[in-house]
């Protein structure tokens, strides 16, 4: 009887040991899954903030990516992911495969360079860093003056640049005055864009100095019509 009890106790001890080891292994697995890795990926020379949003959607569709967040100002994406499925270089390769340039690490993000305007065209910046400006004082006598409120992260704003360059190259009676909004909280935005909800925002004054139109969003046909109207005074 004593021998049977001793043997039973040994079996119970062994079972407890095995169950304990299994529980420890499950706990370790749970801890590994609960500790994702994180990395910052810098997008380079993208044309708009929508590009960053598109990359975020791409990454979030990948199994093992827990979160992806785009910072418009730094042009970076912070990604939280399962390191057992892929590493930071794999994530960057996914971004490259979608047609975007990117590197691992922060402080390397950038937007595409702005369109250059030849020096002989009548183009000036009234606000380069969101500082306030006086539109009335910027009206050019005898010319149609186009005030272009833009931001480096605004893709449609680049379309306005291309259109205005084409107009200026064929028209000596048009002047372009550019205002970099930077963001919606800047002094220039607070002054002129209180009721605007989208960029680009273009204001056109005629040759007689009066306001012709204010165009919110990308509408190149309306822009050309406003310039023609401005020529007639």
N, C-alpha and C positions, 0 to 999 in steps of 0.2 A: 504493500500500500504506500509506504514511504517512497519507494522507487518510482511509482507511478506519479505521485505528486511532484517529485523533483523533475521528472521528464516533462510533465505538463507545464511547470514553471519555466523551464528552459525554452519550450516551444512558444510560450506567451512572450517571453523576453525577445526571442528572435523575431517574432511577428511585429512587435512594437518597434524594434530597430529598423525593420524593412519599411514599415509604414512611416516612420519618422524620416528616413532617407528620401522616400518618395515625396513627402510633404515639403522637405527642404528643396528638392529639385524643382517642384512646382512653384515654390515661392521665388526661387532664383529666376525661373523663366518669366514669372510675372514681373519681377523687378527689372529684368532686361527689356521687356516690352514697354514698361512704363518710363524708360529713360531714353527717349529719342535724342538723336544728335541734331545740331543746328549749324547752319552755315549761311553766310551772306554772299550772294551772287550779284556782282555789279554788271548791269547792262551797259553797253557802250554804243554811242552814236545812234540811239533810237530817235525816231522822228516825232513821237508824241507819248503822252501818258497812257493812251489806250494800248500802246504796245506793251507796256508794263503789265497792264491788266490782262492782256491776252496771254502773256507768259505765266502769270499767276494761275489762270484757268488751266493751262497746259499742265503745270506741275501738280495742281490739286487733283487732277484726274488720275495721277499715277498711284498705284497701290503702294502704300508705305509712306506717302507724304501726308503728314498730319496737318500742316498748315503752311501757307505761303503768303507773305504780306509785302506789297510794293510801297516803297517810299518815293513819292513823286519828286521831292527836292533833291535827294541824294542819288536817285535813279538806281536804287538797290532793292533786292528782294531777299528778305530773311525767310529761310526755309527750315522747317522742323520735319525730320524724316527718320525712318527706321534704318539704322546703319547695317542691319543684317541683310537688307535687300539691295542697297546700292550705296555708293559714296558720293562725295561732293563733285568729283569729276564726272560721274555718271549723270548727275543733275545738270551740270553745265553742258554736257553733250546733248541732252534733250533740248536745251535752249538753242544750241547751235543748229540742231536738226530742224527747228521751227523757223530758221532763217534770221536769228538774232545773234549778235556778237555779245559775248559775256565772259567774265573771268571770275574765279573764286577769290573772295576777299572784298572788303569795303574800301571806300574812298576812291574807287576807280570808275564809277558810273558817269555817263555823259549823254547829252542829247546831240543830235546831228548839228553840224554848223549851220548857221543861218545863211540864207542866200545873199550873195554879194551884189551890191549895186555899183555900177561904174561911177567914177568920181564926177563925170560930167552931167549926171542926172541930178535933178533937184530933190535930194533926199537928206533929211536931217533927223536926228534923235532929240526929242524934247524931254524924254524921260528914259534913262537907261537902266535904272535900278528901282523903279516903283515910286520915285519921288514925284511930288505934285508938279503940275505945269499949268500954264494959262493958254487954253486953246485959242481964245480970241486974239491974243497977242501973237500967236503963231500963224495966223492967216496971212497968206502971201498976196499982196495987192496985184490985181490984174490976172491972177491965176486961179484955177480950180485947186483948192487945197484939200488933200485927203489925209485925215488923221486916223492912223491905224493903231488901235489898242491890241496888243498881242502878248504872248508868253512863249518861252522856248519850248514848253511842254505841249503847246497847242498845235496839233497837226494841220488843221484847216488854215491856221494863220500862215503856214508856209505856202498854201495855195494862193492866198492874197498877195504874198510877196512876188510870186511868179507872175501873177496877173498884172500887178502894178509895174513891175519891171518892163513888161511888154508894152504897157500903155505909155510909160515915161520915155521909152526908147523911140516912140513914134510921135510923141506929143510934147512940145516945148511949153505948152500953156497949163501943165499940170505939175503940182508939187506934192511930195509925200512927206508927212511928218509922223514919225513913229514913236510910240509910247509903250515901253515894256512894263506890263502890269505886274509881273513877277508872281503875285498871288492875289487872291481876292481881298486880303486885308491891308494891302499897300495903300499909301496916301493917294496915289493916282486913281486906284480902283474905288476907294471910298468917296472920292470927289465926283467921278464921272460914271461909274458903273453900278450905282446903287440899285437901279432897276433892271440891269442886264443880268442874264442868267447863263450866258455862253459867250465864248470867244470864237472867232474874231469879232470885234466890235469896231465898226468903221463909221466915221462921221465925215461928211462931205460939205465943204463950203464953196459957193460959187465965186465967179470972178468979181462980183460986186460986193463980196464980203459977207453975204448972208448965208445962213445955214440951209442946205438943200435936203439932206437926208441923214438918218442915223440907222445903220444896218447891223442888226445883231445876228451872229452866225454867218456861215459861208453862203453868200449869194452873189456870185460874180456878175451875173446879168444885171441885177439891180444896181450893183456898183457902177457898171458901165453906163447905165441909164442915168444915174445920179450925176456922173461926171459930164455927160452930154447936157443935161439940164443946167448944170453949173456953168457951162460955157455960154449959155444963153442969158446968163445973169438972172 
